[in-house]
Amino acid sequence: MENTTNFTLPHTIENCIGEKLIFQKVIHEPEGDRLLVENFVAPGSGPPMHVHWLQDECLTVVKGRIGYQVEGQKECFAGEGETVLFKRGVYHRFWNAGTQTLQCTGWINPVNSIVFYLSAIYAAQNKSGTARPESFDAAYLLTRYASEYDMQGMPGFVRKVVIPMTYQLGRLLGKYKHFTGAPEPLRNGISA
């Protein structure tokens, strides 16, 4: 068992919309630690268009059919045994494009704060009971980790006014105590 940012691996998270992610183990490599993952996605589910500014992500389909899209490109599909690579800094999304649970294995490189970040996102979705994370937690995560991750599709007013105001209000109301000990955000691949 290995510890990465206060999580002992393997570490499993699930959200209320049919996604389960297992962070299996870390492989130490010269270009950065590689996190091995396994995910299960219910039909029609999957993360919205997002970006990992500092990480590459790779998924290989074990069972089912994955739909995926890179920003500005057409939707694509892959089946069992096929691999999809999302390069760092490129907006992308994927979803279960089949009728059975999609199962993939894959990796994220380097690890950075991904175990904490995705665990917090799933917990915030479970709080809200929807795909949209609870507002205060979402504002915290989108603000604190803006140098590492971003979500696409938010109206400009929400991104520039609502999120920062919600974040500040959450600070004033003490809404972020459960984030005590959260990893420091990275800037250009190093701790801020």
N, C-alpha and C positions, 0 to 999 in steps of 0.2 A: 504494500500500500504506500502511496506517495501523497505528500501534501502539496497542494498548489493554492496559494492565497487562502489559507484556512479551510480548505476542503480536502478531505482525504479521498483519494481515488482508489477504486472506481467510485464515482458520484453520479447519481441519477436524479434528473429533474423531469417533471411532467407539468403541462399546463392544461387548462380547462377546455382547450379547443382541439385536443387530440394529438398533441406532439409530446414525444418522450425522447429525451436525450441522455445518453450515458457517456460520461467522460471516463474513458477506460484507463489510460496511463500516458505518461510522458516519456518520450524518447529524447535523450539529450543528443544534440547534433551541433556541429560547429557554427552553423548559420542561425541557430536558435532552437529552443526546445519545441518539439513537435508533439501536439496533443492528439492522441488517437481517440476517436469518437464512434459511437453507433447511434443511429437515430431511427425512430419509428414515427410515421406521420399518417394520420387518418386521411381517407379520401377527401380531396378538396382543401385540406389544410396545408399550411406552410408559412414561413415568414414573409412579410411584405418586402418591397424593394428596400434594400439596405446596403451599407458599405462597411467594410473593415478597413480602415485607413492603413493599418500597419500589419495585416495578416493575410496570408493566402488560405483558402479553404478548398478542400477537395472531397468529393463524395462519390462512392462507387455503389451502384444499385445492387443489393443482394436479392430483394424480392420486390416486385411491383414495377411501377413506371413513374419516373420523375419528369415533371415539367420544369423548365427553367428558362430564365431570361436575363440577359445582360442589358443594362440601360442602352436604349437606342437601337437595339437589335430585335429581331422577331423571336417569338416563343419557340423553344426547341424541346425535344423529348429524348429520354434515354431509358433503356430497358436493362434487364438483369445482366450483370457483368460489365456494363458500360460505366465510364468514369467522367465526371464533370469537374472542372477546375475553375474556381473563381479567384482571380488575381487580386491582390491587395489594391485598394484605391479605386476599384471598379464596382459601381452599384449593380446589384443582382438580386434575384429572388428565385425561390424554387417552391414547388408544391407537389402534392401527391396527385398525379394525373391519371391514376387508375381507380379501380373499384375495390381493391383490397388494401390492407395496411402496407405502406411503403417502408421498406427497411433498407438502410444504407450503412455502410461503414465509411470511415474517412479520417481526415486529419485537419488540424488547424496549426499553422506555423507562422510566427512563434506563438507561444501560449498567451503571453501578456495577461490581461485581466479577464479573459473570455469566460472562465468558469464562474467567477463572481458575477460578471455582467449578465450572462444568460440566465443564471440562477435567479438573479434579482428581477429580470424581465418576466420570467415564468411566474414568479411569486406575485408580481404586480398584476399579471393577467388573471391569476387565480383570485386575487383580491377583488378585481372588478367583475369577474365571472364572464369576461368577454375577451376577444382578441386584442382589444385596446387596453393597455396597462392602466392601472389606477393612476389618476392624474398627478398626484404629488410625487409618487415614485418615478413616474415617467419623466417629469420635469427634472428631478434630481439626476437621474441616469443620463438623460440627453444633454444636460448642462455640464455635469462633472466629467463625463467621458466623451465630450464632443471632439477631442483630438484623436479618439480611437474608433468611434462608431457614429453612424448617422442613419436616420430613417428618411426616406424620400416620400413625397406626396402630401406633406403638410402645407397648408396654405401659408403664405408669407406672414400674414398677421399672427397666426398661431405661433409660428417659429420665432418671430422677432418680438412679439409682445406677450402673448398668452403664456408661453413656456417660461420665459424669464420672470414674469410676474408670479406665476404659480410657484416657481422655485423659491423666490424670495419670501412669499407668503408661507410656504412650507417651512422655511428656516425660522421665521418669526413664530410660527405655531408649534415648533418642536416636532415636526413630522418626520425628521430624519434620524432619530435616535437609533432605529434598527439598522442604520448604515454605519454605525460606529465601527471602526476598524476596516472600513472599505479600502481596497488598494488605491494607492495614489494613481491618478491618471498619467499616462505617458505623453510626452511631447517628442516627436521625431524619434520614437523608439526608445526613449529613456525616461525615467521617472521625473515628474515635474518638481 
